[in-house]
Amino acid sequence: MSESNPRLALDMYVLAQGVKTGVYRVCDELFPLLAHSHRFRPRLFYRPGDEARAAEYVLEKRLPAQQHASLDAEPSQDADILLSPFGVAPRKWLLDPRLLHAHIVYDLIGINRPDFFSPEAAAEVRSIVDSLDEHTVIFSISEFTKRDLLACRPDLSPRQVTVIPLAAGPSFRPCDDANTKSRVREKYGIPPQVPFVLSLATLEIRKNLDQVVNAFVSYLEQTESSPLHLVLSGMSGWKLEQLQGALAAAGRWRHRIVLTGFVEDEDLSALYSDALCFVYLSRYEGFGLPPLEAMACGTPVVCADNSSLPEVVGEAGLLLDADDVQGVADAIRKISASEEFRRELSLAGVERARLFSWERCAEIVGETLCSAYARHAERPVDRRPRKLAPGTLAAKYARPDGIVEANFLDYQNGSHGPRFPLHESRRPQTHRAGWPYWTDALPANSSRLEEGGLRTRGRFKTGTASMPLVTYVTVVRNNTATLSRTIESVQNQTYPNVEHVVLDGASTDGTLDLIRQYADRIDYYASERDKGLYDAVNKAIPLARGQLICVLNSDDWLQPDAAEIAVHRMGDCGGSAILLTAANVVQGGRVVQEWYPAFVHPGCYFMCANDCHNGIYATRAAYESSGPYDDSYKIVADFKWIMTCLEAAVTFTYTREVSVNYSLGGTSGDVRQHSMECMRVVGERFPFLTPTDISGLYHCFFLFAGAANLPDHPANRTEFLRDVFARHSSNPDFLSALSWASIEKLQHPADNQPIALPPGKAHIPPVNASAKEAVKAAPGRYPGAYTVVQRLYSSMLKR
């Protein structure tokens, strides 16, 4: 193993408990394969007190791994990846940002059917699901479990959930040794020689064993001469009243039903092989290993047709409704009566079981973890922590209909923000007549240098409700350095239905020659003079044929799954809506910040909406509602457009999924010009404010207002805000904006009072962050302002 291989920490929680359930079997098969993999440097991580309990297992399996306790120093000092098979990892592990977290999810029974479990067991499943965030690598053991998880946590991405079908181990194979079968019968109290139907599961309510008993009794009532027995194998579980009732109701046939208790692993193949058939009527399974093990042993399978079970059994068994007692009785009769039919099911089951392999399962896990870690290693270590546990947000802020709205405290991926519509009579007029006039090419222009692309050859892309078209719009002038990277990032999208429109502003450095190299892949390009960045954008937007439109700068580039993220989060892309996605802030080829979209509200007029324009996807209806960008601005026309969308009642959707890589620098680094334009937006929106009011508001709320060296700094911000509020209290739009901005800064004075201590105790002063610490922390909270600070710092060094 190379020192460059990631250090994989295997959470030994399940194996240390030693309770041999299906989850234990997964760990027992998967962990040794991962520990011996050439891909990783393995580590064994233990919860407090688990080391001794797992010692015998580690010795028996000869796991070649260093061992670490959860109470060691920082987990990331000893590992790069943590794979948890069950239970929530200790908080210290979860909060280490350098550690890539991975988790196996088996089922959501505790959430969807809590009646099948004790409150404590159901709560543990909920805590596992709640702990997952958008960066967790998630393995689900079936497609059904994946669908269940995404239905419960729609904020998670389908791309982060990898299905790993389980398998029957090599010990599960047909057993033809009569002596072994005889020994197993004797060991578990099964009468010799009599044929029997087997059902193996933990004896608990979900396994629906009462209906297995009912079907067996129904068969005997209709076939009284049959010598058939029923064997129920498995450890005793919980909520057994229904099974006990069915056993009591079996009456004269009760002696034909054998309860063996737990069956040792080494006896399972013989037990499966000796059975006439295997019946499994569970009401809910994340995968269902017992039917697969039975098939691997050549035993015909009669199985429920719900949840994940059809994925496992396929057409190799008989699938029936879990409550179809008569159907199961008929299936037992048919298998018992026909040796040929039994042989057909046996051969089909063996072939089916060969499709599943623990080695392949481990290979999928290994490939996924290595790819995910390569991406994780590029993330900045000092990223901003979540304010709320991802899965608990719904419980705290869900509406009665279950939908979680975004708010300024937090949001789920895919959350919609509330609407802040203005009355038509108060809405500023921003529309330019005839814009956007949707078209496939620019109108004829005598100054045009050239146009080309697929459209000029008669090839036009379209979208549908199920496969919407995503249009990327790039405007460029004199940028041969990075334009190729931008174009290639569009070409390399994993989502198949994208188009790219490129407008060149009459470049003189070879940019047009570069664009020509992509003429057979770009959908439309043209080169002509424009009046600046936003004039060019306003010409480019109407050229989009897509249901979703993204403005992509020529020095930025997309993540491969950017369009896929946008389409997933925007659904059918209907209505007037925009999606705000996250961005990687890149400097010198290194990701220095993860820029999560800020919640947009009326107070952002005084704060400047902290959202990456290149990470925004807008519907055509959103542009029709908002009107064009104000091209009289050089830097913040995108900010003004965002606020116009907000007041036009456009629906805002948010996600922390990274779609774009944003390069630091450019005109937005002019801190003074940026500040002056932001204040101009405020003045145009609220024309009754004086210049002193506007500057004072900017100083109160904009993060780096002081960096611009602007005049009219309020001597006392509290008194200033009270005065502004009082003078303009008759304007509800202004008061709404001021209230939203103020609540983000609100700090009750009582929260800074010293703590009253009993006599004799040392006085603890109130904790107040210094200005220096606040400025150091600010870029992590406001990545959009990072470029301002960087540019300002560079200019200071030159003085």
N, C-alpha and C positions, 0 to 999 in steps of 0.2 A: 504494500500500500504506500502511496506517495504521501509526503507531508502536505501536499496541496489538496489532498482529498478532504472533504468536510468531515468533521468529527460528529458522528451520529449518536445522540444519547437516547437509549431505549428506556422508557419509563417502566420500571419493573413492578408497578403497583399490582396488576392483575396476577402475575405469576407468583408474587410474594404471598398473595392471599391463598393461593392453592386450591380454590373452589373450581372444580373442573366442569364449568359450563361451556357454552359455545364460544364465549369471549375468551376464556382461557385457552381453548383449542386454537383459536386464531393466533394468539400470542405464542403458543407452544410451537406452532408450525412456522410462523413468519419471523419471529425474532432470531432464532438460530441462523436462518438463511441470510438475514440482513447483517448479523454479526460477523458472518464469514464472507460477506460480499467484498469484492476488490474495490468497490466504489467508495467505501467509508473507512474511517478509523472509529471503531465502535466504542461506546461508553455505556455503562449500566448505571442509571440514576435511580436512587431509592428514596422513598418517603421515610420520614423518621421512624426508626424501629423495624424497618422491613428487611434490612441486610441479612440478619440471621435466618429469617424465614425463607429467604430465597437462596441461601448458600448451597443447600443440597441440590437444588435445581441447576444452578450455575455449574456446579462440579459435574453433575451427571451429563449435562449437555456440552461441557467443555467450551463454554462461550469465551472466545478470545477477546476480552474487553476489559478496560480499566473500570474500576468501580468508584462511584462518587455518591455521597449522601447529599440530600437536599439542603443540609445545613452548612455545606461548604461555602466558600467565598462566593464570588459572582459566578452563576452557572456558565456564562459565556467564556469564562477563563478555561473551562474544561470541555465545552461543546459548542458546536455551530448550529446543530439542528436538534430539536427535541421532538420525539415521536411518542405521543400519549395514546395508549390503547383504550383507556376508559378512565372516567373520573377527571376532575379539573386539576391541572397541575398546580403545585404550590404557587402562591402569589409571587414569590420571589422569582420564580422561573418565568412566569407570564409577563412580568414587568421589565424583564431584561430585553432592551430593544435590539441587542446584537444577536439574540437567539431567534432562529426561525422556528416557529411553532407549527407542528403537524398533529392532526388528531384523526383517529378512526371513529366513524359514526356508524353504528350497527342498525339502529332503528329509532323511531320516535314514538314508540308505544307508550312510554311514560307520559308523553305530552298529548298525543291524540286519543289514547284510551287509558287515562289514569286509573280507571276502575279496575284495571288488570293488576295494579300494583298497590303496595302500601304507600302512604303519603311520602315517606322518607325516600323510597326508591324512585318514585315519580319526580321528586324534587331534585334528585341527583341527575336524572336525565335532563331536566330543565336547566340545571346549572352548567352542564356540559355544552348544551346548545347555546346558552347565553354567552359562554366564554369565547365563542368563535368570532373573529373579526375578518375584515376584508383581506388581511394578509395571511391568515391561517391557511396552511395546506390541508385540505380535507379529503379523506378517503372514505367513500361509502361502499358498503359491501354488496350493493345491488343498485340497479337503475331505479327501482321503486323507492329505496331509501333516499337516493339523491332527490327524486321528485318530492318526497315527503319533507325533506330538509329545506328545500328551496321554497316550498309552500309555507312552511313555518317561519323561515327567515328569508323573505324575498330580497332583503338588502344584500345577501351574499350573492356572489356571481356563479353562474353555472361553470365558468372556466376554472374556478378554484376547487371544484369538487371532482375528484377522479374516482371512477368506479373500479373496485378491485374484487372481481368474483372470487369467492373462496373455493376450496377444493376438498375432496376426500383424500386423506394421506395415503401413502403407499401401502400401509397396513390393511387398508380396506380393499379386499379382493375376494372372489369366491373361495369359500373353504369347502373342500371335498373330503376332509379327514373325519371319518365317522367317530373315531375315538375322541377327537377334540370337541366335536359337537355334543357327544354324550357327556363328557366331563363338564361342559358349560351348563347343560341342562341340570345335571345333578347339583352343581354349585348354586344355581339360582332357583331351585325348586320347581323346575318345569318337568312335568311327567314325561317319562321316556316314550319315544316312538310316536306319540300322538302328534298330528299336524297342528300348527298354531299360527295365528295372525299376530304380528308384532306391532306394537306402537311404542316408540321410545322418545321420551321427553321429560323435562322436569315436570313433576306433577303439580301443575298450577292452572288457574282458571283460563288463561289465554290459550292453552294447548287444546281446550275443547275436548278433553278426554271423556267427558260424560256422553258426548255424541258418538264417540268410538264405541263405548260400551253399549249404547242404545242400538247402534247399527249391528253390532255383533249379536246381541240378544235377538234382534229382529231376524237376522239370518237363521239362528238356531230355531226360532219359533216356526219358521217356514221350511226348515230342513232338519227335522228332529233326529233323523238318523245319522247326522254328521258327527264325527268324533272331534271336530275342530275345537281348539282352545284359543283364548285370547291372553297374550302376555303384555302387561303394561310395565315398562322398565323406565327407571329414572328416579332421581332423588326426590324426596317429598318437598313440595314448595309451599304455596300459600293459596288462600281462598279456595279450599277444596270441597266446599259444601255441595256443589253441583255434582262433582265426581262421586262423592260419598253417597249422595242421593241415588245416582244411577246404579251404583253397585248394590245398594240396598234393594232397588227395584228389580234387579236381575233375577231375584227369586230362585227358582229351581236351577237356573243356569249359573248361579254365583260361583259354584265350585269349579266351573270351567275357566274362571278368570284368575290369572296368576299375577301378583304384584311382586316383582323381583327386587325392588329397590335399586340403588345405584349399581351400574354394571362397569367393571373395570375396562380400561381401554383395550387391554390384550384379549378380552373375551368378545369384543363387539363384532368382529368379522364373522366368527363362528355363529353368534346369535343371529345376525342378519341373514347369513347364508342358510340357516336351518329353518327359517320362517317360510310359510307358504306365500305370504305377501306382507308388505309393510303398509300400514294405514296411518296417515298423518293429516289430521283435520284442524290444525292450528288456525286461529282466527286472524293472526297477524304475525308476519315474520319479516325480519330485515333481510334474511337470506334463506335459512332453512337447511342446515347441514345434514340432519338425519335422513331426509329423502335422498340426498346425493350419496351419502354413505351406503344406504341400502342399495341404490342402483349400482354403485361400484362393486357391491358384493353379489350382484346378479339377482337381487330380490325384486319381484314385481312391486310397483308402488301405486297406491291409491292415495291421492293427495287433494287437499283443498285448492281451489282455484283463485285464491285471493292474494293480495299483497305481492311479495316477490316470488312466491312459489312457482308460478308459471315460467319465470326466467330460469329457474333451476331445473325443473322437471321437463319442460318443453313437451314434445309429443311422445316422450319415452315412457310416460305413465298415464294413469287415468285421473283426470282432473274433474272434480265435482264440487258443488257448493258445500261449504262446511256443515250445513244443517240438513243436507240431503241424506237422511238416514236410510231410506229405502234404496237410493242410488248406490250407497256404499255397500249395503247388504247384497244387492244384485251383483256388484263388482266382485265381491268376495266369492259369491256363488259361481260366477263365470270363470274366475281364476282357478277355483277348486275343481271345477268340472272338466276343464280342458287343459291337458298337459301341453298341447301345442301352443295354446294362447299364452300359457305361463312362460313357455320357452321364448316366444316372440318378445314379450315384455322384458324378460331377463336379458336377452341379447341387446335390445334397444337401450336398456338402462346402463349396461356396461359401456356401450359406445358413447352414450351421452356423458357419462361420468369422466370419460377420457378427455373431454373438451375442457375440463377444469384442472388446473395444476397450481400447486403452491409455489413452484419455481417461477411460473409465469406471474403469479400474484406478487411475489417478491421483486421480480424484474420491473413490473409496473411501478411499485412503490419506490424502488431505487431510482429509476429514470425520472420520475416525477419530483422526488426530493432533490436530486442533483440539479435539475433545470430550475426549480424554484429557488434553490440556494444561490445559483449564479445570479438570478435577478435580485435576490435579497441582499447579496453582498454589495450591490451597487447603491443601495439605499443609504441615506445619511443616518448616522447613529443617533444624532441629537434631534430626532424628529419629535413632533408634538404629540404627547399622549392623549388618548381619548378622555373626554370628560365623563362619559358614562359607559358602563359595560355595554357592548353592542346589543346583546339580546334583551337587556333589561329596559332599553329605551321604549320599546313598544308598551311594556307594562306601565310605564310612568306617564307617557305622553300620548297614548293611543286615544283616538276618538271612539265614541260608542260603536262605530261600524268597524273598528279594528285598524283603520288606516292611521299611520303615524305621520303627522305633519312635521315639517321642518320648523325649527325655531332657532333663536340666536344662541341657545345653550348647546344644542346638538341636533343631529338628524341621522336617520338611517340612509344607507345607499338606496336611492330610488324614492326618497321622501319628497312630496310636493310641499312647496311653501304656501302660506296663505296668500290671498289676493288683497291688494291695496288699491282698488280701482278708484279713480276720481270721477266726480260727476262731469258729464260732457261739457257743461258750461264753465268748469274750472280747469279742464285739461288743456295744457299748452298745445298750441298748434305747431306740429313739427313735420307734417306731411308735405312732401313735394309732389305737385300735381303729376300724375302719370307714373309715379314710382311706387313699387317696382312694376315695370312693364315687362313681364316674363318673355324672354326671347332666346333663340338658340345662337345668335351671333350679334356682334356689335353693329350698329348702323354704319353705313359707309362714311368714311372720314378721309379727307384728302391728305391728312398728316400720318395716316397709318403706314407703318413700315411693312407689316406682314400679318397674315392670320393663317392658321392651319389646325391640324388635329383631326381626330376621328370624325367629328361632325362635318367637317368640310369634305369628307369622303362619303357622306351619306349614312354614317353609323351613329345612331342616337340611342342612348340608354334610357330605360324607364324603370319605375318601381311599382310594386304592388303592396297591398296591405300586409301580406305575409313576408315580402322581401322588398322593403322600401329601399329606394336609391339614396345613397349618402353622397353629397357633393362637397368637395373640398375646393375652396377658392383661395388662390395665392396671387398676390400682387407683388411685383418685384421691380427694382431698378438697380442696375450695376451690382450684382451679387453673384459672381461666378463661384465664390468660395464655398457656399453652403446650399445653393439651390438644388444641386443634384441629390443631396441627402434628403431634402424635403420631398422632392418628386418621388424618389425611391420609396420613401416611407408610405406614400399613398399607394404606390404600386404593390407593396408587400403586405397589404392588409389581409387579415385572415377572413374577413367578411367579403363575400364575392361580388357584391353589387355596389361599387363605388365609382365615382367619376371625378375628374380633376380639371378645373378651369384655371388657366394661368394668364394673367395680364402683365405684360412688360411695359414699363414706362419709358419706352424709347431709349433703352440702355446703350451705352457707348463702350462697354468693356468686354464684349463677347458673350453677355448673358443670353442674347437672342440666339447665338450659335449653339449654346448649350441646350436651350429649349428645343431647337430643331432636332437635336439628337433623340428627343423623346416624342417626336411628332406622330409616331405610329402607336403611341400609348396614351398620350394626353388627349383628353376629349375635345378640348378647344383651347387655343391660345391666340393671342393677338399682341402686337406691339404698336403702341402709339403714345403720344404725349398725354400727360394728365396734369392736374393741378395739385397733386400731392397724394399722400397715402389714402386718405378717406374718400377723396374724389374717385380714385381708382377702385376702391372697395365698392362704392356705390354703383359704379359701372359694371362690376363683376357679379354682384349678388343677383341681378335679374337674369344672368346667364345660367343660373343653376336650374337643372331639371329635377333635382332630388327633393324628396320629402323632408330631408334633413340637410342643413347647410352649415358648414364650419369654415370660418376664416382662418387660414393657416399661413403664418408668416414664413418668409423665405429663409429665415435663419433658424427656424424651429422644425421639429420633426415628430412624427406620430409614433406611438407605441403600436406594435403589430396588430393588437386587438382593439384599437381605438373605435373604429366603426362598429365593431361587434358590440362593444360596451354601449355605444350610443343607441343602437337599434334595440338592444335588450331593455335599456332603461326607459326608452321613450314609447315602448309598446307599438301601437298602430300608427304613431306619429301624427295623429289627428289633432285638430284644434290649434289654437294660438299658444305655443309652448316653447320653452327653451330648456335645455339640459346643461347644467354646469358640472364639469368634470374636474378632476385633479390634474396637476402638472408636476413634472420633475423640473426643478430649477437647476440649470446646468451652468457651471463656470469652469473653464479650463478643462473640459472633458469629464468633469466629475459632478455628480449630483450633490448639491449642497443643501437643498431643502426639498421637502414635499409640500407642494402648495395646494392645500385643500380649499375648495370653494367656500367663500364666506357667505353666510346667510344674508340675503339682500332684503332690506326693509327701508322705509322712508328716511330713517336717520342716516342712511348711507350718503345722502346729499352732503352731510358735513364731515363724513369720515372717508369718503371715496371707496366705492365698492371694491373689495379686495378679491377680485376674481380674474382668472386668466382668460383673456379674450380668445386665445387659440384653443381653449378647452370648452368652448361654448358651441352647442349644436342648436340651431333654431329651425322651426318649421317655416314653411312659406307664409302661413297665416300670421306668424309672429312678426315677420317683416312687413306684412301688409298692415298690421295693427300699429307698429311702431314708427314706420316711415324710415327714411334713410339716415345714415350717419351725418352729423353736422360737420361738413368738411371745412368750416372756418376754424376748427380746432386742429392743432398739430399733434397733440399727445392724448387727450382724454375724451375724444369723440366716442370711444367704446364705452367709457364710464357713463357719459350722458345717454348713450343709446340704451344701456342696461336700465337706467332709471326711467327712461321713457317707456321701456317695455313693462316695468313694474306698474307704472301709472296707467298703462293701457290694458291692465288686467291680464297680461300674459302669464300663463302658469309656469312657475319656476320649479324645476326638479333638480335634486342635488345628488351627487355621488362622490365618494372618496377614491374611486377607481382612477388610476392614472392613465390618461389618454395621450398626453403630449409631453414633449421635452422642450422646455422654454429656455432660450439662451439669454443670459444676462447681458445688459447693455442696450444700445440703441438710443433713440431720442427720449424714451421714458426716463433715462438717467439724468436728464436736466431737471434737477430738483426744484429750482425756482420757477421755471416755465411750467412744470407740472402743477405746482402749487397755485400759480396764478390762474391757470386754466380751470382747476377744480373750483376755485372761488368764483370764477366767471360763471360756471354752471349754476352755482348757488344763486348768484345775482340774477341770472335770467329766469330761474325758476321762482324765486321770491323777490320780485322787483321792488317791493316796499322796504327791503332791508337797506340800511346805509352801508357804505364801504367799511365803516368801523364795525358794524354788526357782523358783516361777512367775515372780516379778518378775525374778529374775536371768536366767532363760532369755529373757524378753522383752527385757531390756536387751542380751543377747548377740546376738540374731538379728533383732528387728524393726527395720526401717530407721529409723523416727522415734520410737523409744521415748523418747529424751531429751526430745523436744518436749512430752511429756505431763507432765514434771516428777514422775515417779513415784519412790517411795522404794526402798530396798534395791538400790542400784546396786552390783554386785560390784566390789570394789577391784581384783581381778585376775581377768579373765574366764577365762583359761586354767586357773588353779587351781580356780575355781568349777566349770567344766565337768568337769574331772577328778573333782572331789569328787562331783558329781551322778551322773556315770557310775558311779563306784565304788559309791555307796550304793544304786543301783537297777539294778545289772548283772543281776539275776535276772529283770527284766521285759523280755522280748524286744520287745514293741510300743514301749515307751518308748525302748529302745536303737536301734530302727530309726528312729524319728522323730528322735532326737538325732543319729544318724549322717548322715541325709539333710540336716538343717539345717547340720551342721558341714561337710559336704563343699562346700556352697555358699560357706562362708566360709574354707575351707582355704587357707592360704598357707604353704608350707614355708619355714622360717627361712633356709635356704641361698639362696633366691631373692633375698633382700635383702642378701646379703653384697657388699662392694665387689669389683669386678673386679680381679684381680691383673694388674698391668701390668709390662712389662719395665722395668728400671732406666732412669731418665732421662725416663720418660713422666709426664705430669701425672696426678695421682690423680683418678679420677672417683667421686664419692660415690654411694651407692645412691640410686635414685629412689623416693621415697615421696610419694604424693599427700597434700597437706595436707587437714585436716578441711574447710576451706572449699571446696576443689575437689571433695571427695567429695560434700558436700551439694549443690553446684551440679550435679553430674552425676547425682545420684540421681533427680530427677523423670523424666529421660529413660529410666532403666532401670526405674523403678517408677511409671508414670503414675497408678496407683490411689492413690498417696500424694500426688499433686500437690495435690489439694484440701485435704489436711491442712496442707501447707506454706503454701498460699495463705491459708487461714483463719488460721493461726498468725501469719503475717507481718502480715496486716491488723490483728489484735488488738494486736500489738506497736506498730504505728504509732499506735494510739489512746491508748496509755498516756502 
